[in-house]
């Protein structure tokens, strides 16, 4: 169980690092997603910062598991909020948020069971 939790943590960390960095680089597709849910540039920067912080927490959790658990639970809350933002904006393009929510739920569950 511990190896699976570790692998999921690292994979989730890599995904969040990539997603968080894209919120700072802001390619056209990110700007389109942001516009669909009414996010401005400063809000994107905050969301990117949260994802990068979660990345650091998941990696730091390799040595101190409670940090990884907190980061994974934080990502669950983050993606529940992302889905809510899509629903509020009537934006049907929420598949990524649903996938990342599922990934975060699985990771946090395994981290808790492994602790």
Backbone atoms as SQL, in Angstrom:
CREATE TABLE atoms (id INTEGER PRIMARY KEY, chain TEXT, resi INTEGER, resn TEXT, atom TEXT, x REAL, y REAL, z REAL);
INSERT INTO atoms VALUES
  (1, 'A', 1, 'UNK', 'N', 0.820, -1.190, 0.000),
  (2, 'A', 1, 'UNK', 'CA', 0.000, 0.000, 0.000),
  (3, 'A', 1, 'UNK', 'C', 0.863, 1.253, 0.000),
  (4, 'A', 2, 'UNK', 'N', 1.952, 1.251, 0.746),
  (5, 'A', 2, 'UNK', 'CA', 2.799, 2.430, 0.834),
  (6, 'A', 2, 'UNK', 'C', 3.406, 2.789, -0.517),
  (7, 'A', 3, 'UNK', 'N', 3.841, 1.803, -1.289),
  (8, 'A', 3, 'UNK', 'CA', 4.443, 2.067, -2.601),
  (9, 'A', 3, 'UNK', 'C', 3.412, 2.691, -3.535),
  (10, 'A', 4, 'UNK', 'N', 2.198, 2.190, -3.513),
  (11, 'A', 4, 'UNK', 'CA', 1.140, 2.739, -4.355),
  (12, 'A', 4, 'UNK', 'C', 0.856, 4.194, -3.976),
  (13, 'A', 5, 'UNK', 'N', 0.787, 4.472, -2.691),
  (14, 'A', 5, 'UNK', 'CA', 0.556, 5.841, -2.221),
  (15, 'A', 5, 'UNK', 'C', 1.701, 6.748, -2.651),
  (16, 'A', 6, 'UNK', 'N', 2.918, 6.255, -2.568),
  (17, 'A', 6, 'UNK', 'CA', 4.083, 7.035, -2.978),
  (18, 'A', 6, 'UNK', 'C', 4.042, 7.337, -4.476),
  (19, 'A', 7, 'UNK', 'N', 3.725, 6.330, -5.272),
  (20, 'A', 7, 'UNK', 'CA', 3.674, 6.515, -6.727),
  (21, 'A', 7, 'UNK', 'C', 2.568, 7.512, -7.094),
  (22, 'A', 8, 'UNK', 'N', 1.389, 7.352, -6.498),
  (23, 'A', 8, 'UNK', 'CA', 0.300, 8.291, -6.782),
  (24, 'A', 8, 'UNK', 'C', 0.653, 9.710, -6.346),
  (25, 'A', 9, 'UNK', 'N', 1.342, 9.843, -5.213),
  (26, 'A', 9, 'UNK', 'CA', 1.751, 11.168, -4.740),
  (27, 'A', 9, 'UNK', 'C', 2.685, 11.850, -5.728),
  (28, 'A', 10, 'UNK', 'N', 3.656, 11.100, -6.218),
  (29, 'A', 10, 'UNK', 'CA', 4.620, 11.677, -7.163),
  (30, 'A', 10, 'UNK', 'C', 3.929, 12.026, -8.482),
  (31, 'A', 11, 'UNK', 'N', 3.060, 11.142, -8.975),
  (32, 'A', 11, 'UNK', 'CA', 2.348, 11.432, -10.222),
  (33, 'A', 11, 'UNK', 'C', 1.426, 12.641, -10.071),
  (34, 'A', 12, 'UNK', 'N', 0.722, 12.729, -8.941),
  (35, 'A', 12, 'UNK', 'CA', -0.143, 13.875, -8.692),
  (36, 'A', 12, 'UNK', 'C', 0.687, 15.154, -8.565),
  (37, 'A', 13, 'UNK', 'N', 1.836, 15.057, -7.906),
  (38, 'A', 13, 'UNK', 'CA', 2.716, 16.221, -7.773),
  (39, 'A', 13, 'UNK', 'C', 3.178, 16.714, -9.147),
  (40, 'A', 14, 'UNK', 'N', 3.561, 15.802, -10.017),
  (41, 'A', 14, 'UNK', 'CA', 3.991, 16.200, -11.359),
  (42, 'A', 14, 'UNK', 'C', 2.861, 16.854, -12.145),
  (43, 'A', 15, 'UNK', 'N', 1.663, 16.282, -12.030),
  (44, 'A', 15, 'UNK', 'CA', 0.512, 16.856, -12.724),
  (45, 'A', 15, 'UNK', 'C', 0.196, 18.257, -12.202),
  (46, 'A', 16, 'UNK', 'N', 0.281, 18.447, -10.879),
  (47, 'A', 16, 'UNK', 'CA', -0.017, 19.756, -10.293),
  (48, 'A', 16, 'UNK', 'C', 1.071, 20.772, -10.616),
  (49, 'A', 17, 'UNK', 'N', 2.311, 20.315, -10.701),
  (50, 'A', 17, 'UNK', 'CA', 3.389, 21.222, -11.087),
  (51, 'A', 17, 'UNK', 'C', 3.150, 21.733, -12.504),
  (52, 'A', 18, 'UNK', 'N', 2.831, 20.829, -13.410),
  (53, 'A', 18, 'UNK', 'CA', 2.576, 21.224, -14.798),
  (54, 'A', 18, 'UNK', 'C', 1.368, 22.160, -14.876),
  (55, 'A', 19, 'UNK', 'N', 0.287, 21.808, -14.202),
  (56, 'A', 19, 'UNK', 'CA', -0.917, 22.621, -14.234),
  (57, 'A', 19, 'UNK', 'C', -0.681, 23.989, -13.589),
  (58, 'A', 20, 'UNK', 'N', 0.036, 23.993, -12.475),
  (59, 'A', 20, 'UNK', 'CA', 0.324, 25.256, -11.795),
  (60, 'A', 20, 'UNK', 'C', 1.203, 26.171, -12.626),
  (61, 'A', 21, 'UNK', 'N', 2.212, 25.610, -13.261),
  (62, 'A', 21, 'UNK', 'CA', 3.089, 26.426, -14.108),
  (63, 'A', 21, 'UNK', 'C', 2.330, 27.003, -15.299),
  (64, 'A', 22, 'UNK', 'N', 1.405, 26.228, -15.849),
  (65, 'A', 22, 'UNK', 'CA', 0.621, 26.724, -16.991),
  (66, 'A', 22, 'UNK', 'C', -0.223, 27.935, -16.605),
  (67, 'A', 23, 'UNK', 'N', -0.585, 28.031, -15.339),
  (68, 'A', 23, 'UNK', 'CA', -1.370, 29.181, -14.896),
  (69, 'A', 23, 'UNK', 'C', -0.512, 30.446, -14.828),
  (70, 'A', 24, 'UNK', 'N', 0.802, 30.286, -14.819),
  (71, 'A', 24, 'UNK', 'CA', 1.700, 31.442, -14.882),
  (72, 'A', 24, 'UNK', 'C', 2.115, 31.741, -16.318),
  (73, 'A', 25, 'UNK', 'N', 2.308, 30.710, -17.116),
  (74, 'A', 25, 'UNK', 'CA', 2.692, 30.880, -18.525),
  (75, 'A', 25, 'UNK', 'C', 1.499, 31.407, -19.327),
  (76, 'A', 26, 'UNK', 'N', 0.309, 30.944, -18.993),
  (77, 'A', 26, 'UNK', 'CA', -0.968, 31.348, -19.585),
  (78, 'A', 26, 'UNK', 'C', -1.008, 31.234, -21.104),
  (79, 'A', 27, 'UNK', 'N', -0.848, 30.017, -21.628),
  (80, 'A', 27, 'UNK', 'CA', -1.050, 29.852, -23.070),
  (81, 'A', 27, 'UNK', 'C', -2.523, 30.114, -23.416),
  (82, 'A', 28, 'UNK', 'N', -2.812, 30.200, -24.691),
  (83, 'A', 28, 'UNK', 'CA', -4.164, 30.555, -25.142),
  (84, 'A', 28, 'UNK', 'C', -5.240, 29.640, -24.564),
  (85, 'A', 29, 'UNK', 'N', -4.969, 28.338, -24.501),
  (86, 'A', 29, 'UNK', 'CA', -5.997, 27.416, -24.008),
  (87, 'A', 29, 'UNK', 'C', -6.308, 27.635, -22.534),
  (88, 'A', 30, 'UNK', 'N', -5.309, 28.040, -21.748),
  (89, 'A', 30, 'UNK', 'CA', -5.551, 28.351, -20.327),
  (90, 'A', 30, 'UNK', 'C', -6.385, 29.631, -20.224),
  (91, 'A', 31, 'UNK', 'N', -6.053, 30.621, -21.039),
  (92, 'A', 31, 'UNK', 'CA', -6.832, 31.871, -21.016),
  (93, 'A', 31, 'UNK', 'C', -8.289, 31.611, -21.397),
  (94, 'A', 32, 'UNK', 'N', -8.517, 30.685, -22.326),
  (95, 'A', 32, 'UNK', 'CA', -9.894, 30.348, -22.715),
  (96, 'A', 32, 'UNK', 'C', -10.638, 29.674, -21.568),
  (97, 'A', 33, 'UNK', 'N', -9.964, 28.713, -20.904),
  (98, 'A', 33, 'UNK', 'CA', -10.588, 28.061, -19.752),
  (99, 'A', 33, 'UNK', 'C', -10.894, 29.076, -18.651),
  (100, 'A', 34, 'UNK', 'N', -9.949, 29.977, -18.394),
  (101, 'A', 34, 'UNK', 'CA', -10.133, 30.985, -17.350),
  (102, 'A', 34, 'UNK', 'C', -11.298, 31.913, -17.683),
  (103, 'A', 35, 'UNK', 'N', -11.385, 32.328, -18.923),
  (104, 'A', 35, 'UNK', 'CA', -12.473, 33.215, -19.336),
  (105, 'A', 35, 'UNK', 'C', -13.830, 32.516, -19.190),
  (106, 'A', 36, 'UNK', 'N', -13.864, 31.226, -19.460),
  (107, 'A', 36, 'UNK', 'CA', -15.129, 30.485, -19.373),
  (108, 'A', 36, 'UNK', 'C', -15.676, 30.446, -17.956),
  (109, 'A', 37, 'UNK', 'N', -14.795, 30.494, -16.966),
  (110, 'A', 37, 'UNK', 'CA', -15.250, 30.472, -15.562),
  (111, 'A', 37, 'UNK', 'C', -15.030, 31.807, -14.865),
  (112, 'A', 38, 'UNK', 'N', -14.770, 32.850, -15.667),
  (113, 'A', 38, 'UNK', 'CA', -14.676, 34.232, -15.188),
  (114, 'A', 38, 'UNK', 'C', -13.522, 34.456, -14.207),
  (115, 'A', 39, 'UNK', 'N', -12.343, 33.914, -14.541),
  (116, 'A', 39, 'UNK', 'CA', -11.155, 34.132, -13.717),
  (117, 'A', 39, 'UNK', 'C', -10.282, 35.200, -14.362),
  (118, 'A', 40, 'UNK', 'N', -9.704, 36.072, -13.540),
  (119, 'A', 40, 'UNK', 'CA', -8.766, 37.062, -14.069),
  (120, 'A', 40, 'UNK', 'C', -7.327, 36.601, -13.833),
  (121, 'A', 41, 'UNK', 'N', -6.388, 37.401, -14.287),
  (122, 'A', 41, 'UNK', 'CA', -4.970, 37.028, -14.223),
  (123, 'A', 41, 'UNK', 'C', -4.480, 36.826, -12.795),
  (124, 'A', 42, 'UNK', 'N', -4.892, 37.669, -11.880),
  (125, 'A', 42, 'UNK', 'CA', -4.426, 37.520, -10.497),
  (126, 'A', 42, 'UNK', 'C', -5.021, 36.268, -9.849),
  (127, 'A', 43, 'UNK', 'N', -6.246, 35.939, -10.186),
  (128, 'A', 43, 'UNK', 'CA', -6.852, 34.713, -9.657),
  (129, 'A', 43, 'UNK', 'C', -6.147, 33.479, -10.218),
  (130, 'A', 44, 'UNK', 'N', -5.760, 33.532, -11.494),
  (131, 'A', 44, 'UNK', 'CA', -5.001, 32.418, -12.069),
  (132, 'A', 44, 'UNK', 'C', -3.681, 32.238, -11.344),
  (133, 'A', 45, 'UNK', 'N', -3.020, 33.351, -11.012),
  (134, 'A', 45, 'UNK', 'CA', -1.738, 33.272, -10.294),
  (135, 'A', 45, 'UNK', 'C', -1.930, 32.631, -8.913),
  (136, 'A', 46, 'UNK', 'N', -3.003, 32.979, -8.240),
  (137, 'A', 46, 'UNK', 'CA', -3.281, 32.380, -6.930),
  (138, 'A', 46, 'UNK', 'C', -3.521, 30.879, -7.071),
  (139, 'A', 47, 'UNK', 'N', -4.310, 30.492, -8.063),
  (140, 'A', 47, 'UNK', 'CA', -4.580, 29.068, -8.273),
  (141, 'A', 47, 'UNK', 'C', -3.303, 28.306, -8.639),
  (142, 'A', 48, 'UNK', 'N', -2.467, 28.918, -9.462),
  (143, 'A', 48, 'UNK', 'CA', -1.184, 28.292, -9.811),
  (144, 'A', 48, 'UNK', 'C', -0.292, 28.146, -8.592),
  (145, 'A', 49, 'UNK', 'N', -0.283, 29.150, -7.743),
  (146, 'A', 49, 'UNK', 'CA', 0.512, 29.091, -6.515),
  (147, 'A', 49, 'UNK', 'C', 0.027, 27.967, -5.607),
  (148, 'A', 50, 'UNK', 'N', -1.290, 27.806, -5.504),
  (149, 'A', 50, 'UNK', 'CA', -1.842, 26.727, -4.682),
  (150, 'A', 50, 'UNK', 'C', -1.428, 25.360, -5.230),
  (151, 'A', 51, 'UNK', 'N', -1.454, 25.208, -6.542),
  (152, 'A', 51, 'UNK', 'CA', -1.065, 23.924, -7.125),
  (153, 'A', 51, 'UNK', 'C', 0.427, 23.647, -6.927),
  (154, 'A', 52, 'UNK', 'N', 1.252, 24.660, -7.047),
  (155, 'A', 52, 'UNK', 'CA', 2.689, 24.463, -6.826),
  (156, 'A', 52, 'UNK', 'C', 2.965, 24.176, -5.355),
  (157, 'A', 53, 'UNK', 'N', 2.221, 24.835, -4.457),
  (158, 'A', 53, 'UNK', 'CA', 2.367, 24.530, -3.027),
  (159, 'A', 53, 'UNK', 'C', 1.977, 23.087, -2.746),
  (160, 'A', 54, 'UNK', 'N', 0.916, 22.618, -3.390),
  (161, 'A', 54, 'UNK', 'CA', 0.508, 21.216, -3.222),
  (162, 'A', 54, 'UNK', 'C', 1.593, 20.276, -3.744),
  (163, 'A', 55, 'UNK', 'N', 2.229, 20.655, -4.838),
  (164, 'A', 55, 'UNK', 'CA', 3.341, 19.860, -5.367),
  (165, 'A', 55, 'UNK', 'C', 4.435, 19.715, -4.313),
  (166, 'A', 56, 'UNK', 'N', 4.804, 20.834, -3.709),
  (167, 'A', 56, 'UNK', 'CA', 5.853, 20.806, -2.678),
  (168, 'A', 56, 'UNK', 'C', 5.419, 19.960, -1.488),
  (169, 'A', 57, 'UNK', 'N', 4.142, 20.060, -1.112),
  (170, 'A', 57, 'UNK', 'CA', 3.633, 19.265, 0.006),
  (171, 'A', 57, 'UNK', 'C', 3.646, 17.779, -0.301),
  (172, 'A', 58, 'UNK', 'N', 3.251, 17.406, -1.510),
  (173, 'A', 58, 'UNK', 'CA', 3.249, 15.994, -1.877),
  (174, 'A', 58, 'UNK', 'C', 4.665, 15.426, -1.918),
  (175, 'A', 59, 'UNK', 'N', 5.600, 16.196, -2.427),
  (176, 'A', 59, 'UNK', 'CA', 7.002, 15.729, -2.472),
  (177, 'A', 59, 'UNK', 'C', 7.590, 15.719, -1.070),
  (178, 'A', 60, 'UNK', 'N', 7.342, 16.775, -0.289),
  (179, 'A', 60, 'UNK', 'CA', 7.830, 16.803, 1.095),
  (180, 'A', 60, 'UNK', 'C', 7.233, 15.686, 1.934),
  (181, 'A', 61, 'UNK', 'N', 6.036, 15.272, 1.563),
  (182, 'A', 61, 'UNK', 'CA', 5.363, 14.193, 2.281),
  (183, 'A', 61, 'UNK', 'C', 6.023, 12.838, 2.129),
  (184, 'A', 62, 'UNK', 'N', 6.936, 12.723, 1.192),
  (185, 'A', 62, 'UNK', 'CA', 7.699, 11.476, 1.077),
  (186, 'A', 62, 'UNK', 'C', 8.455, 11.228, 2.383),
  (187, 'A', 63, 'UNK', 'N', 8.942, 12.300, 2.995),
  (188, 'A', 63, 'UNK', 'CA', 9.704, 12.188, 4.241),
  (189, 'A', 63, 'UNK', 'C', 8.856, 12.444, 5.477),
  (190, 'A', 64, 'UNK', 'N', 7.768, 13.189, 5.315),
  (191, 'A', 64, 'UNK', 'CA', 6.877, 13.491, 6.442),
  (192, 'A', 64, 'UNK', 'C', 5.439, 13.346, 5.955),
  (193, 'A', 65, 'UNK', 'N', 4.877, 12.128, 6.023),
  (194, 'A', 65, 'UNK', 'CA', 3.583, 11.820, 5.411),
  (195, 'A', 65, 'UNK', 'C', 2.409, 12.745, 5.758),
  (196, 'A', 66, 'UNK', 'N', 2.326, 13.307, 6.969),
  (197, 'A', 66, 'UNK', 'CA', 1.187, 14.198, 7.223),
  (198, 'A', 66, 'UNK', 'C', 1.125, 15.402, 6.268),
  (199, 'A', 67, 'UNK', 'N', 2.273, 15.836, 5.791),
  (200, 'A', 67, 'UNK', 'CA', 2.287, 16.959, 4.843),
  (201, 'A', 67, 'UNK', 'C', 1.658, 16.533, 3.518),
  (202, 'A', 68, 'UNK', 'N', 1.976, 15.339, 3.049),
  (203, 'A', 68, 'UNK', 'CA', 1.386, 14.830, 1.802),
  (204, 'A', 68, 'UNK', 'C', -0.120, 14.642, 1.961),
  (205, 'A', 69, 'UNK', 'N', -0.543, 14.155, 3.116),
  (206, 'A', 69, 'UNK', 'CA', -1.981, 13.974, 3.361),
  (207, 'A', 69, 'UNK', 'C', -2.683, 15.332, 3.295),
  (208, 'A', 70, 'UNK', 'N', -2.111, 16.331, 3.950),
  (209, 'A', 70, 'UNK', 'CA', -2.708, 17.672, 3.929),
  (210, 'A', 70, 'UNK', 'C', -2.748, 18.237, 2.505),
  (211, 'A', 71, 'UNK', 'N', -1.675, 18.039, 1.757),
  (212, 'A', 71, 'UNK', 'CA', -1.632, 18.540, 0.377),
  (213, 'A', 71, 'UNK', 'C', -2.677, 17.851, -0.493),
  (214, 'A', 72, 'UNK', 'N', -2.808, 16.546, -0.348),
  (215, 'A', 72, 'UNK', 'CA', -3.782, 15.803, -1.157),
  (216, 'A', 72, 'UNK', 'C', -5.210, 16.198, -0.797),
  (217, 'A', 73, 'UNK', 'N', -5.482, 16.374, 0.485),
  (218, 'A', 73, 'UNK', 'CA', -6.822, 16.817, 0.904),
  (219, 'A', 73, 'UNK', 'C', -7.077, 18.240, 0.405),
  (220, 'A', 74, 'UNK', 'N', -6.050, 19.079, 0.453),
  (221, 'A', 74, 'UNK', 'CA', -6.180, 20.429, -0.097),
  (222, 'A', 74, 'UNK', 'C', -6.533, 20.406, -1.580),
  (223, 'A', 75, 'UNK', 'N', -5.949, 19.459, -2.310),
  (224, 'A', 75, 'UNK', 'CA', -6.271, 19.340, -3.735),
  (225, 'A', 75, 'UNK', 'C', -7.694, 18.841, -3.956),
  (226, 'A', 76, 'UNK', 'N', -8.172, 17.983, -3.074),
  (227, 'A', 76, 'UNK', 'CA', -9.576, 17.553, -3.170),
  (228, 'A', 76, 'UNK', 'C', -10.469, 18.792, -3.060),
  (229, 'A', 77, 'UNK', 'N', -10.206, 19.639, -2.077),
  (230, 'A', 77, 'UNK', 'CA', -10.999, 20.854, -1.894),
  (231, 'A', 77, 'UNK', 'C', -10.847, 21.794, -3.089),
  (232, 'A', 78, 'UNK', 'N', -9.626, 21.908, -3.602),
  (233, 'A', 78, 'UNK', 'CA', -9.340, 22.754, -4.762),
  (234, 'A', 78, 'UNK', 'C', -10.195, 22.332, -5.955),
  (235, 'A', 79, 'UNK', 'N', -10.236, 21.028, -6.225),
  (236, 'A', 79, 'UNK', 'CA', -10.966, 20.562, -7.402),
  (237, 'A', 79, 'UNK', 'C', -12.474, 20.516, -7.189),
  (238, 'A', 80, 'UNK', 'N', -12.932, 20.374, -5.954),
  (239, 'A', 80, 'UNK', 'CA', -14.366, 20.549, -5.685),
  (240, 'A', 80, 'UNK', 'C', -14.739, 21.996, -6.020),
  (241, 'A', 81, 'UNK', 'N', -13.877, 22.929, -5.631),
  (242, 'A', 81, 'UNK', 'CA', -14.108, 24.339, -5.965),
  (243, 'A', 81, 'UNK', 'C', -14.053, 24.590, -7.464),
  (244, 'A', 82, 'UNK', 'N', -13.138, 23.916, -8.151),
  (245, 'A', 82, 'UNK', 'CA', -13.039, 24.075, -9.606),
  (246, 'A', 82, 'UNK', 'C', -14.313, 23.592, -10.291),
  (247, 'A', 83, 'UNK', 'N', -14.816, 22.450, -9.855),
  (248, 'A', 83, 'UNK', 'CA', -16.058, 21.923, -10.437),
  (249, 'A', 83, 'UNK', 'C', -17.217, 22.865, -10.136),
  (250, 'A', 84, 'UNK', 'N', -17.260, 23.391, -8.929),
  (251, 'A', 84, 'UNK', 'CA', -18.313, 24.349, -8.570),
  (252, 'A', 84, 'UNK', 'C', -18.236, 25.593, -9.459),
  (253, 'A', 85, 'UNK', 'N', -17.023, 26.065, -9.742),
  (254, 'A', 85, 'UNK', 'CA', -16.859, 27.236, -10.613),
  (255, 'A', 85, 'UNK', 'C', -17.368, 26.944, -12.022),
  (256, 'A', 86, 'UNK', 'N', -17.075, 25.746, -12.520),
  (257, 'A', 86, 'UNK', 'CA', -17.579, 25.367, -13.846),
  (258, 'A', 86, 'UNK', 'C', -19.101, 25.291, -13.850),
  (259, 'A', 87, 'UNK', 'N', -19.658, 24.700, -12.825),
  (260, 'A', 87, 'UNK', 'CA', -21.114, 24.584, -12.747),
  (261, 'A', 87, 'UNK', 'C', -21.776, 25.958, -12.630),
  (262, 'A', 88, 'UNK', 'N', -21.212, 26.812, -11.796),
  (263, 'A', 88, 'UNK', 'CA', -21.750, 28.159, -11.599),
  (264, 'A', 88, 'UNK', 'C', -21.740, 28.951, -12.904),
  (265, 'A', 89, 'UNK', 'N', -20.703, 28.733, -13.724),
  (266, 'A', 89, 'UNK', 'CA', -20.558, 29.459, -14.981),
  (267, 'A', 89, 'UNK', 'C', -21.252, 28.763, -16.144),
  (268, 'A', 90, 'UNK', 'N', -21.889, 27.648, -15.860),
  (269, 'A', 90, 'UNK', 'CA', -22.540, 26.845, -16.906),
  (270, 'A', 90, 'UNK', 'C', -21.540, 26.426, -17.982),
  (271, 'A', 91, 'UNK', 'N', -20.312, 26.151, -17.557),
  (272, 'A', 91, 'UNK', 'CA', -19.254, 25.701, -18.469),
  (273, 'A', 91, 'UNK', 'C', -19.177, 24.180, -18.396),
  (274, 'A', 92, 'UNK', 'N', -19.490, 23.503, -19.488),
  (275, 'A', 92, 'UNK', 'CA', -19.485, 22.035, -19.458),
  (276, 'A', 92, 'UNK', 'C', -18.083, 21.428, -19.512),
  (277, 'A', 93, 'UNK', 'N', -17.077, 22.230, -19.716),
  (278, 'A', 93, 'UNK', 'CA', -15.715, 21.736, -19.904),
  (279, 'A', 93, 'UNK', 'C', -15.027, 21.519, -18.554),
  (280, 'A', 94, 'UNK', 'N', -15.467, 20.491, -17.817),
  (281, 'A', 94, 'UNK', 'CA', -14.910, 20.247, -16.488),
  (282, 'A', 94, 'UNK', 'C', -14.315, 18.847, -16.333),
  (283, 'A', 95, 'UNK', 'N', -14.080, 18.178, -17.444),
  (284, 'A', 95, 'UNK', 'CA', -13.553, 16.820, -17.386),
  (285, 'A', 95, 'UNK', 'C', -12.199, 16.775, -16.664),
  (286, 'A', 96, 'UNK', 'N', -11.329, 17.737, -16.954),
  (287, 'A', 96, 'UNK', 'CA', -10.023, 17.771, -16.286),
  (288, 'A', 96, 'UNK', 'C', -10.156, 17.889, -14.781),
  (289, 'A', 97, 'UNK', 'N', -11.051, 18.762, -14.328),
  (290, 'A', 97, 'UNK', 'CA', -11.259, 18.938, -12.887),
  (291, 'A', 97, 'UNK', 'C', -11.813, 17.667, -12.258),
  (292, 'A', 98, 'UNK', 'N', -12.694, 16.982, -12.967),
  (293, 'A', 98, 'UNK', 'CA', -13.254, 15.732, -12.446),
  (294, 'A', 98, 'UNK', 'C', -12.171, 14.660, -12.348),
  (295, 'A', 99, 'UNK', 'N', -11.329, 14.577, -13.361),
  (296, 'A', 99, 'UNK', 'CA', -10.240, 13.594, -13.342),
  (297, 'A', 99, 'UNK', 'C', -9.273, 13.899, -12.206),
  (298, 'A', 100, 'UNK', 'N', -8.883, 15.176, -12.064),
  (299, 'A', 100, 'UNK', 'CA', -7.954, 15.536, -10.994),
  (300, 'A', 100, 'UNK', 'C', -8.591, 15.370, -9.610),
  (301, 'A', 101, 'UNK', 'N', -9.894, 15.604, -9.489),
  (302, 'A', 101, 'UNK', 'CA', -10.572, 15.356, -8.216),
  (303, 'A', 101, 'UNK', 'C', -10.496, 13.880, -7.869),
  (304, 'A', 102, 'UNK', 'N', -10.774, 13.031, -8.831),
  (305, 'A', 102, 'UNK', 'CA', -10.713, 11.582, -8.608),
  (306, 'A', 102, 'UNK', 'C', -9.298, 11.156, -8.228),
  (307, 'A', 103, 'UNK', 'N', -8.320, 11.683, -8.930),
  (308, 'A', 103, 'UNK', 'CA', -6.910, 11.387, -8.670),
  (309, 'A', 103, 'UNK', 'C', -6.516, 11.849, -7.264),
  (310, 'A', 104, 'UNK', 'N', -6.973, 13.039, -6.877),
  (311, 'A', 104, 'UNK', 'CA', -6.672, 13.572, -5.542),
  (312, 'A', 104, 'UNK', 'C', -7.350, 12.761, -4.445),
  (313, 'A', 105, 'UNK', 'N', -8.600, 12.354, -4.696),
  (314, 'A', 105, 'UNK', 'CA', -9.311, 11.517, -3.716),
  (315, 'A', 105, 'UNK', 'C', -8.602, 10.175, -3.523),
  (316, 'A', 106, 'UNK', 'N', -8.197, 9.552, -4.624),
  (317, 'A', 106, 'UNK', 'CA', -7.497, 8.267, -4.531),
  (318, 'A', 106, 'UNK', 'C', -6.179, 8.423, -3.789),
  (319, 'A', 107, 'UNK', 'N', -5.434, 9.471, -4.118),
  (320, 'A', 107, 'UNK', 'CA', -4.142, 9.693, -3.469),
  (321, 'A', 107, 'UNK', 'C', -4.311, 9.963, -1.983),
  (322, 'A', 108, 'UNK', 'N', -5.243, 10.843, -1.629),
  (323, 'A', 108, 'UNK', 'CA', -5.420, 11.151, -0.201),
  (324, 'A', 108, 'UNK', 'C', -5.890, 9.920, 0.563),
  (325, 'A', 109, 'UNK', 'N', -6.772, 9.132, -0.038),
  (326, 'A', 109, 'UNK', 'CA', -7.249, 7.912, 0.632),
  (327, 'A', 109, 'UNK', 'C', -6.106, 6.922, 0.878),
  (328, 'A', 110, 'UNK', 'N', -5.292, 6.708, -0.129),
  (329, 'A', 110, 'UNK', 'CA', -4.176, 5.779, 0.044),
  (330, 'A', 110, 'UNK', 'C', -3.133, 6.307, 1.021),
  (331, 'A', 111, 'UNK', 'N', -2.897, 7.603, 0.996),
  (332, 'A', 111, 'UNK', 'CA', -1.942, 8.186, 1.951),
  (333, 'A', 111, 'UNK', 'C', -2.444, 8.017, 3.387),
  (334, 'A', 112, 'UNK', 'N', -3.733, 8.208, 3.597),
  (335, 'A', 112, 'UNK', 'CA', -4.300, 8.046, 4.943),
  (336, 'A', 112, 'UNK', 'C', -4.209, 6.584, 5.379),
  (337, 'A', 113, 'UNK', 'N', -4.528, 5.666, 4.474),
  (338, 'A', 113, 'UNK', 'CA', -4.452, 4.250, 4.814),
  (339, 'A', 113, 'UNK', 'C', -3.014, 3.802, 5.074),
  (340, 'A', 114, 'UNK', 'N', -2.056, 4.410, 4.367),
  (341, 'A', 114, 'UNK', 'CA', -0.657, 4.017, 4.528),
  (342, 'A', 114, 'UNK', 'C', -0.033, 4.608, 5.790),
  (343, 'A', 115, 'UNK', 'N', -0.642, 5.665, 6.324),
  (344, 'A', 115, 'UNK', 'CA', -0.055, 6.353, 7.499),
  (345, 'A', 115, 'UNK', 'C', -0.215, 5.546, 8.767);
